[in-house]
Amino acid sequence: MIKSLDSLLSSKTFLKVVSVIVAFLVWYYVAAERTTEVVRTVTLPIEYLNVPADMSISSDTRNVDVQIAAPRDVLSGKSLESIACQVDLKGLETGRHVRPVRAILPSGVRLI
């Protein structure tokens, strides 16, 4: 019994099969880790677009906290630099206005 187990464990074919199985398990773990979705909160400056020359912005709000979700590999690197928050003031007259903040997100990133 022990001799047959020793011969099985020292067999080149057995070692090759075990190596392939271990390689597959490592590959699967790494592939699953890369696609895991990550949630982050980022503070971004608000960009005001199309501000009429005769108007000024009196809002104290200059930044906005944005919660985003994306696969881990998408959020790494320079993808965070391409996220922007914009408020378009085109066509506004003098007075108080509430305008929506529009989030510009790269592909694969979603707003929560």
VEXTORKE-423386 format. One record per atom (N, C-alpha, C): residue number from 1; residue in one letter; chain; x, y, z. Coordinates in steps of 0.2 Angstrom, whole numbers. Example, Ala and Ser with C-alpha at 12.3 -4.5 7.8 and 13.67 -1.06 7.14 Angstrom:
BEGIN
(site 1; A; A; (66; -28; 39))
(site 1; A; A; (62; -22; 39))
(site 1; A; A; (66; -16; 39))
(site 2; S; A; (64; -11; 35))
(site 2; S; A; (68; -5; 36))
(site 2; S; A; (64; 0; 39))
This chain:
BEGIN
(site 1; M; A; (4; -6; 0))
(site 1; M; A; (0; 0; 0))
(site 1; M; A; (4; 6; 0))
(site 2; I; A; (9; 7; 5))
(site 2; I; A; (14; 12; 5))
(site 2; I; A; (18; 13; -1))
(site 3; K; A; (20; 7; -4))
(site 3; K; A; (24; 7; -10))
(site 3; K; A; (20; 10; -16))
(site 4; S; A; (14; 8; -16))
(site 4; S; A; (10; 11; -22))
(site 4; S; A; (9; 18; -21))
(site 5; L; A; (8; 20; -15))
(site 5; L; A; (7; 28; -14))
(site 5; L; A; (13; 31; -15))
(site 6; D; A; (19; 29; -13))
(site 6; D; A; (26; 32; -15))
(site 6; D; A; (27; 32; -22))
(site 7; S; A; (25; 27; -26))
(site 7; S; A; (26; 27; -33))
(site 7; S; A; (21; 32; -37))
(site 8; L; A; (15; 32; -34))
(site 8; L; A; (11; 37; -37))
(site 8; L; A; (13; 44; -36))
(site 9; L; A; (15; 46; -30))
(site 9; L; A; (17; 53; -28))
(site 9; L; A; (24; 54; -32))
(site 10; S; A; (28; 50; -34))
(site 10; S; A; (34; 51; -37))
(site 10; S; A; (33; 50; -45))
(site 11; S; A; (28; 48; -47))
(site 11; S; A; (26; 48; -54))
(site 11; S; A; (26; 54; -58))
(site 12; K; A; (30; 55; -63))
(site 12; K; A; (30; 61; -67))
(site 12; K; A; (23; 63; -70))
(site 13; T; A; (19; 58; -71))
(site 13; T; A; (12; 60; -74))
(site 13; T; A; (8; 63; -68))
(site 14; F; A; (8; 60; -62))
(site 14; F; A; (4; 63; -57))
(site 14; F; A; (7; 70; -55))
(site 15; L; A; (13; 71; -55))
(site 15; L; A; (16; 78; -54))
(site 15; L; A; (13; 83; -59))
(site 16; K; A; (13; 81; -65))
(site 16; K; A; (11; 85; -70))
(site 16; K; A; (3; 87; -70))
(site 17; V; A; (-1; 82; -68))
(site 17; V; A; (-8; 83; -67))
(site 17; V; A; (-9; 88; -61))
(site 18; V; A; (-5; 86; -55))
(site 18; V; A; (-6; 91; -50))
(site 18; V; A; (-4; 98; -51))
(site 19; S; A; (1; 99; -55))
(site 19; S; A; (4; 105; -57))
(site 19; S; A; (-1; 109; -61))
(site 20; V; A; (-5; 105; -66))
(site 20; V; A; (-10; 109; -70))
(site 20; V; A; (-16; 111; -66))
(site 21; I; A; (-18; 107; -61))
(site 21; I; A; (-23; 108; -57))
(site 21; I; A; (-21; 114; -52))
(site 22; V; A; (-16; 115; -49))
(site 22; V; A; (-13; 120; -45))
(site 22; V; A; (-13; 127; -50))
(site 23; A; A; (-10; 126; -56))
(site 23; A; A; (-10; 132; -60))
(site 23; A; A; (-17; 135; -62))
(site 24; F; A; (-22; 130; -63))
(site 24; F; A; (-29; 132; -64))
(site 24; F; A; (-32; 136; -58))
(site 25; L; A; (-31; 133; -52))
(site 25; L; A; (-33; 136; -46))
(site 25; L; A; (-30; 143; -45))
(site 26; V; A; (-24; 144; -46))
(site 26; V; A; (-21; 150; -46))
(site 26; V; A; (-24; 155; -51))
(site 27; W; A; (-24; 153; -57))
(site 27; W; A; (-27; 157; -62))
(site 27; W; A; (-34; 160; -61))
(site 28; Y; A; (-38; 155; -58))
(site 28; Y; A; (-45; 156; -57))
(site 28; Y; A; (-45; 161; -51))
(site 29; Y; A; (-41; 161; -46))
(site 29; Y; A; (-41; 165; -40))
(site 29; Y; A; (-39; 172; -43))
(site 30; V; A; (-34; 173; -47))
(site 30; V; A; (-32; 179; -49))
(site 30; V; A; (-37; 183; -54))
(site 31; A; A; (-40; 179; -58))
(site 31; A; A; (-45; 181; -63))
(site 31; A; A; (-52; 184; -59))
(site 32; A; A; (-53; 180; -53))
(site 32; A; A; (-59; 182; -49))
(site 32; A; A; (-58; 188; -45))
(site 33; E; A; (-51; 189; -43))
(site 33; E; A; (-49; 195; -39))
(site 33; E; A; (-49; 201; -44))
(site 34; R; A; (-48; 201; -50))
(site 34; R; A; (-47; 207; -54))
(site 34; R; A; (-54; 209; -56))
(site 35; T; A; (-59; 205; -56))
(site 35; T; A; (-66; 207; -58))
(site 35; T; A; (-70; 209; -52))
(site 36; T; A; (-67; 208; -46))
(site 36; T; A; (-71; 210; -40))
(site 36; T; A; (-73; 218; -40))
(site 37; E; A; (-79; 219; -39))
(site 37; E; A; (-81; 226; -39))
(site 37; E; A; (-79; 230; -32))
(site 38; V; A; (-76; 236; -33))
(site 38; V; A; (-74; 240; -28))
(site 38; V; A; (-78; 246; -27))
(site 39; V; A; (-80; 248; -21))
(site 39; V; A; (-84; 254; -20))
(site 39; V; A; (-79; 259; -17))
(site 40; R; A; (-79; 266; -20))
(site 40; R; A; (-75; 271; -17))
(site 40; R; A; (-78; 277; -17))
(site 41; T; A; (-77; 282; -12))
(site 41; T; A; (-79; 288; -12))
(site 41; T; A; (-74; 293; -13))
(site 42; V; A; (-75; 297; -18))
(site 42; V; A; (-70; 302; -21))
(site 42; V; A; (-72; 309; -20))
(site 43; T; A; (-68; 314; -18))
(site 43; T; A; (-70; 321; -18))
(site 43; T; A; (-67; 324; -24))
(site 44; L; A; (-72; 327; -28))
(site 44; L; A; (-70; 330; -34))
(site 44; L; A; (-72; 337; -34))
(site 45; P; A; (-68; 342; -38))
(site 45; P; A; (-70; 349; -38))
(site 45; P; A; (-76; 349; -44))
(site 46; I; A; (-80; 354; -42))
(site 46; I; A; (-86; 355; -47))
(site 46; I; A; (-83; 360; -53))
(site 47; E; A; (-84; 358; -59))
(site 47; E; A; (-82; 362; -64))
(site 47; E; A; (-89; 366; -67))
(site 48; Y; A; (-88; 373; -67))
(site 48; Y; A; (-94; 376; -69))
(site 48; Y; A; (-93; 378; -76))
(site 49; L; A; (-98; 376; -81))
(site 49; L; A; (-97; 377; -88))
(site 49; L; A; (-102; 383; -90))
(site 50; N; A; (-100; 386; -95))
(site 50; N; A; (-104; 391; -98))
(site 50; N; A; (-107; 397; -94))
(site 51; V; A; (-102; 399; -89))
(site 51; V; A; (-104; 405; -85))
(site 51; V; A; (-104; 411; -89))
(site 52; P; A; (-110; 414; -89))
(site 52; P; A; (-111; 421; -92))
(site 52; P; A; (-106; 426; -89))
(site 53; A; A; (-103; 430; -94))
(site 53; A; A; (-98; 435; -92))
(site 53; A; A; (-100; 440; -87))
(site 54; D; A; (-107; 441; -87))
(site 54; D; A; (-110; 446; -82))
(site 54; D; A; (-112; 443; -75))
(site 55; M; A; (-111; 437; -74))
(site 55; M; A; (-113; 433; -68))
(site 55; M; A; (-107; 431; -64))
(site 56; S; A; (-108; 430; -58))
(site 56; S; A; (-104; 426; -53))
(site 56; S; A; (-107; 421; -50))
(site 57; I; A; (-103; 416; -47))
(site 57; I; A; (-106; 410; -44))
(site 57; I; A; (-105; 412; -36))
(site 58; S; A; (-111; 412; -32))
(site 58; S; A; (-110; 413; -25))
(site 58; S; A; (-111; 407; -21))
(site 59; S; A; (-110; 401; -24))
(site 59; S; A; (-111; 395; -20))
(site 59; S; A; (-104; 394; -16))
(site 60; D; A; (-105; 391; -10))
(site 60; D; A; (-99; 389; -6))
(site 60; D; A; (-97; 382; -8))
(site 61; T; A; (-101; 379; -11))
(site 61; T; A; (-100; 372; -13))
(site 61; T; A; (-95; 372; -19))
(site 62; R; A; (-89; 370; -18))
(site 62; R; A; (-84; 369; -23))
(site 62; R; A; (-82; 362; -25))
(site 63; N; A; (-83; 358; -20))
(site 63; N; A; (-82; 350; -21))
(site 63; N; A; (-88; 346; -20))
(site 64; V; A; (-88; 340; -22))
(site 64; V; A; (-93; 336; -21))
(site 64; V; A; (-90; 329; -20))
(site 65; D; A; (-94; 325; -15))
(site 65; D; A; (-91; 318; -14))
(site 65; D; A; (-96; 314; -18))
(site 66; V; A; (-92; 309; -22))
(site 66; V; A; (-95; 305; -26))
(site 66; V; A; (-94; 298; -24))
(site 67; Q; A; (-99; 293; -24))
(site 67; Q; A; (-97; 286; -23))
(site 67; Q; A; (-98; 283; -29))
(site 68; I; A; (-93; 279; -31))
(site 68; I; A; (-92; 275; -37))
(site 68; I; A; (-91; 268; -36))
(site 69; A; A; (-93; 264; -41))
(site 69; A; A; (-91; 257; -40))
(site 69; A; A; (-88; 255; -47))
(site 70; A; A; (-83; 250; -47))
(site 70; A; A; (-80; 248; -53))
(site 70; A; A; (-76; 242; -51))
(site 71; P; A; (-75; 238; -57))
(site 71; P; A; (-70; 232; -55))
(site 71; P; A; (-63; 235; -53))
(site 72; R; A; (-60; 231; -49))
(site 72; R; A; (-53; 233; -46))
(site 72; R; A; (-48; 236; -51))
(site 73; D; A; (-48; 232; -57))
(site 73; D; A; (-43; 234; -62))
(site 73; D; A; (-45; 241; -65))
(site 74; V; A; (-51; 242; -66))
(site 74; V; A; (-53; 249; -69))
(site 74; V; A; (-51; 255; -64))
(site 75; L; A; (-52; 254; -58))
(site 75; L; A; (-51; 259; -53))
(site 75; L; A; (-43; 260; -52))
(site 76; S; A; (-39; 256; -54))
(site 76; S; A; (-32; 257; -53))
(site 76; S; A; (-29; 261; -58))
(site 77; G; A; (-24; 264; -57))
(site 77; G; A; (-21; 268; -63))
(site 77; G; A; (-24; 275; -63))
(site 78; K; A; (-24; 278; -69))
(site 78; K; A; (-26; 284; -71))
(site 78; K; A; (-34; 285; -72))
(site 79; S; A; (-38; 280; -71))
(site 79; S; A; (-45; 281; -72))
(site 79; S; A; (-48; 286; -68))
(site 80; L; A; (-46; 286; -61))
(site 80; L; A; (-49; 291; -57))
(site 80; L; A; (-48; 298; -59))
(site 81; E; A; (-43; 300; -63))
(site 81; E; A; (-41; 306; -65))
(site 81; E; A; (-46; 309; -71))
(site 82; S; A; (-49; 304; -74))
(site 82; S; A; (-54; 306; -79))
(site 82; S; A; (-61; 307; -77))
(site 83; I; A; (-62; 306; -70))
(site 83; I; A; (-69; 307; -67))
(site 83; I; A; (-70; 315; -66))
(site 84; A; A; (-75; 317; -68))
(site 84; A; A; (-76; 325; -67))
(site 84; A; A; (-84; 326; -65))
(site 85; C; A; (-85; 331; -62))
(site 85; C; A; (-92; 333; -60))
(site 85; C; A; (-93; 340; -63))
(site 86; Q; A; (-98; 341; -67))
(site 86; Q; A; (-99; 348; -70))
(site 86; Q; A; (-106; 350; -69))
(site 87; V; A; (-107; 357; -69))
(site 87; V; A; (-113; 360; -69))
(site 87; V; A; (-113; 365; -74))
(site 88; D; A; (-118; 364; -79))
(site 88; D; A; (-119; 368; -85))
(site 88; D; A; (-124; 374; -83))
(site 89; L; A; (-121; 380; -84))
(site 89; L; A; (-125; 386; -82))
(site 89; L; A; (-127; 390; -89))
(site 90; K; A; (-127; 387; -94))
(site 90; K; A; (-129; 389; -101))
(site 90; K; A; (-137; 392; -100))
(site 91; G; A; (-138; 398; -103))
(site 91; G; A; (-145; 400; -103))
(site 91; G; A; (-148; 403; -97))
(site 92; L; A; (-144; 403; -91))
(site 92; L; A; (-147; 406; -85))
(site 92; L; A; (-147; 413; -85))
(site 93; E; A; (-153; 416; -82))
(site 93; E; A; (-153; 423; -81))
(site 93; E; A; (-151; 425; -74))
(site 94; T; A; (-151; 431; -72))
(site 94; T; A; (-149; 433; -65))
(site 94; T; A; (-154; 430; -60))
(site 95; G; A; (-152; 428; -55))
(site 95; G; A; (-157; 426; -49))
(site 95; G; A; (-154; 419; -46))
(site 96; R; A; (-158; 416; -42))
(site 96; R; A; (-156; 410; -38))
(site 96; R; A; (-158; 404; -43))
(site 97; H; A; (-153; 400; -43))
(site 97; H; A; (-154; 394; -47))
(site 97; H; A; (-151; 387; -44))
(site 98; V; A; (-155; 382; -45))
(site 98; V; A; (-152; 375; -43))
(site 98; V; A; (-151; 371; -49))
(site 99; R; A; (-145; 369; -50))
(site 99; R; A; (-143; 365; -56))
(site 99; R; A; (-141; 359; -54))
(site 100; P; A; (-142; 353; -58))
(site 100; P; A; (-139; 347; -56))
(site 100; P; A; (-132; 346; -58))
(site 101; V; A; (-129; 342; -54))
(site 101; V; A; (-121; 341; -55))
(site 101; V; A; (-121; 335; -59))
(site 102; R; A; (-118; 335; -65))
(site 102; R; A; (-117; 329; -69))
(site 102; R; A; (-110; 326; -68))
(site 103; A; A; (-110; 319; -67))
(site 103; A; A; (-104; 316; -66))
(site 103; A; A; (-102; 313; -73))
(site 104; I; A; (-96; 314; -75))
(site 104; I; A; (-93; 311; -81))
(site 104; I; A; (-88; 306; -79))
(site 105; L; A; (-90; 300; -81))
(site 105; L; A; (-87; 294; -78))
(site 105; L; A; (-84; 290; -84))
(site 106; P; A; (-78; 287; -83))
(site 106; P; A; (-75; 282; -88))
(site 106; P; A; (-79; 276; -89))
(site 107; S; A; (-78; 272; -94))
(site 107; S; A; (-81; 266; -96))
(site 107; S; A; (-80; 261; -90))
(site 108; G; A; (-85; 258; -88))
(site 108; G; A; (-84; 253; -83))
(site 108; G; A; (-85; 255; -76))
(site 109; V; A; (-86; 262; -75))
(site 109; V; A; (-87; 265; -68))
(site 109; V; A; (-94; 267; -68))
(site 110; R; A; (-97; 265; -62))
(site 110; R; A; (-104; 268; -61))
(site 110; R; A; (-105; 272; -55))
(site 111; L; A; (-110; 276; -55))
(site 111; L; A; (-112; 280; -49))
(site 111; L; A; (-116; 277; -45))
(site 112; I; A; (-115; 277; -38))
(site 112; I; A; (-120; 274; -33))
(site 112; I; A; (-124; 279; -30))
